[in-house]
Amino acid sequence: MTQLKNGVVKAIYRVRDQKAKLEKRAEGIAVGLTIGTWTDLPQTRHQQVSAHCGQVEGIEIKTELGQDEVIAELTIGYPVANFDDTFASLLTTVFGKLSMDGEIRLVGLELPPDLLARFPGPKFGVAGCRERYQVQARPLVMSIFKACIGLTLPELQEQFAQQAAGGVDLIKDDEIFFTEQYATPEERVDKYREVAKQVAASTGRETAYAVNLTGPVHRLSERARRLSELGAGALLFNVVAYGFDVLADLAADPEIQVPILAHPAVSGALYGGERYGMAADIVLGQLAHHAGADMVIFPSMYGSVTLGKEATEQLLLHLRDARVHKPSLPAPSAGIYPGLVPQLYRDFGNDLIINAGGGIHGHPQGAKAGGEAFCAAVQAVMDGVSLAEATSASPVLAAALAKWGPAV
Amino acid sequence: MTQLKNGVVKAIYRVRDQKAKLEKRAEGIAVGLTIGTWTDLPQTRHQQVSAHCGQVEGIEIKTELGQDEVIAELTIGYPVANFDDTFASLLTTVFGKLSMDGEIRLVGLELPPDLLARFPGPKFGVAGCRERYQVQARPLVMSIFKACIGLTLPELQEQFAQQAAGGVDLIKDDEIFFTEQYATPEERVDKYREVAKQVAASTGRETAYAVNLTGPVHRLSERARRLSELGAGALLFNVVAYGFDVLADLAADPEIQVPILAHPAVSGALYGGERYGMAADIVLGQLAHHAGADMVIFPSMYGSVTLGKEATEQLLLHLRDARVHKPSLPAPSAGIYPGLVPQLYRDFGNDLIINAGGGIHGHPQGAKAGGEAFCAAVQAVMDGVSLAEATSASPVLAAALAKWGPAV
């Protein structure tokens, strides 16, 4: 049987096992997780089901542990014909029962174009977001609300105003903001938009608000459309908590005309560790991208707990995979301060969201100054001047460098 | 501030850290994952937000690792007011950002009645399923399709007929059956129902079919209703792959009048290991139950990879938690054969689904005999006779005991 290289999803698993058992194990996965068994099928059915049978694509020993025990990577190919148009079908097949099979981790996933075509991908992508936020030539800058729960609408508006005054492109909700006790998402979108317009008179920029999209699944689309109409700048979405197919529905809905910003909350429960679960670049890179996130927040390399260099690079490759879908904007998060901007530009290039909470609110002169400092740093990089040179025109940048470095 | 014991979700985390840092870490979680910060708030706001602030409920050292490093359990209380009516809000809050914080695992969750009341729970539960399947006094018996992918509708019908002829109460799809190339879920429900009626003439029992509920999220409710109308016996649902709030919508929908059978596919990606992720009893016990699964499949203690005795007991407690919701039926899976039935009854009691694949299809005389052997074993237990005694009236049971034990 000729194997079509298109039309096969390749899953790579890290396992620990006896070297002598690997081949049988791989075969057991390939056959057992597709057609079930060859031996119990009559000859007459073999051809018919063979198009659906998984294949062992490779077995690679990574580490010898002694006493014939090894860490190995098994690559299994699953025919695209076995899936429907959902991430649920993909995950249930490649890491469903198998996820419960002891020490096993899904470390790689190759999705062919004919499978990707079944997923919506981002509606806006990098170019669409740039168009939407009127930022053509530089990285975007996003501030994070310091805290939201328990604050009244006027207090929240004030916090929005202070951040917007710094000239940032986007402001995102705290992703744990679910309570509607003092302010519903609709009220916030409405009020912050007023504030953004007022602030634009000074800054020249109408800051976009990434509102946390919340509530029961069957009401999400309706809410997203409403928030879109009310003027939301983006929809912040806890994709792992809700499910990738829930995101896919939102991305595919033509009446939801606002970019989606995926938050990585709960993803660590899947990717933490090395021996179980699913690699971070799969969860936050591949799945988030192809399910339709226009912008994806993920742990940066500059915080206290990072994904590591290799995982981050792989994640970026996935976000930028433009074979079928528009690329998504990466938004590395944690440990970001103005002095880091040249490094961010070196590590990520221009298509990037510079995303900070403490690095804005913790500025000695407050959030407005914090936003201004980031904008000044970005402008310096775009102008090709060092941050040190830029401080002469920007005291707030000078104060930020004095606090967080680097020393100039 | 008086702490109301109702109205607080308690989350227990296993962490590895320096003993000296535990208190600060716990405080950081309690405050940081709710109101953000005390110190940056003006005094005037303290009372207003205090109702939303998390509390450190306990710090317990579990293991001393030397050099001041320990494994500890931190218990944090989150005010119910911080959540909305979704599992997304619960998970994002108690294990959102925190899941990415290095070596940390969610090992316990206490959900108070006022939070549980926001979730639908099972529509049928144990009593409703017993009523529905007309099985009042004994454990239910369920067969699993051996394989589905690639088979034509007549072949699938034949496999259904063979299993139904064994007199089993339920037959479930292979949970990886997504392709509609040869037979849609609707066609299968319709055809299997015909078959079930025919077989009932011999067995006296109309076997219920647990069809895999598949497809995009926005069409699931419509499909579930349709399958319900066509006569589906239950809806098999890959809840972890789709999301707990997707399940909750189905369970809450009054037009979906058919029990839901949750499959644990993908859950191992969350619970595998000890140092990261979320405990199995939380995922498959608590969340599945309160999201509305009437029946929950989980790895049995008799297979090759088990959850362990303690986790299984905790899982069962959660399924049986009837404070607010109807209890769910446990369906331990893997390594189940007729000779195990008395042990199953001792371990689980009467409210149980005896669920087998290989233990039915692998019977020396085929699937019909396999089902009959299980039914004979169950009858023996209900009659208070030993399996050995029962073999005289049941040659198929004798054959099953000869193959799988125990020796009689």
Interface residues (C-beta under 8 A of the other chain):
Chain A: L33 T34 I35 G36 T37 D40 R45 Q48 V49 S50 A51 H52 C53 A81 N82 F83 D84 D85 T86 F87 A88 S89 L91 T92 T93 F95 G96 K97 L98 S99 M100 D101 G102 E103 I104 L106 K146 A147 C148 I149 G150 L151 T152 E155 D174 E175 I176 F178 T179 E180 Q181 T214 G215 P216 V217 H218 S221 N238 A241 Y242 G243 D245 V246 A248 D249 H263 P264 A265 V266 S267 G268 A269 L270 G272 G273 R275 Y276 G277 M278 P299 V305 H361
Chain B: L33 T34 I35 G36 T37 D40 R45 Q48 V49 S50 A51 H52 C53 A81 N82 F83 D84 D85 T86 F87 A88 S89 L91 T92 T93 F95 G96 K97 L98 S99 M100 D101 G102 E103 I104 L106 K146 A147 C148 I149 G150 L151 T152 E155 D174 E175 I176 F178 T179 E180 Q181 T214 G215 P216 V217 H218 S221 N238 A241 Y242 G243 D245 V246 A248 D249 H263 P264 A265 V266 S267 G268 A269 L270 G272 G273 R275 Y276 G277 M278 P299 V305 H361
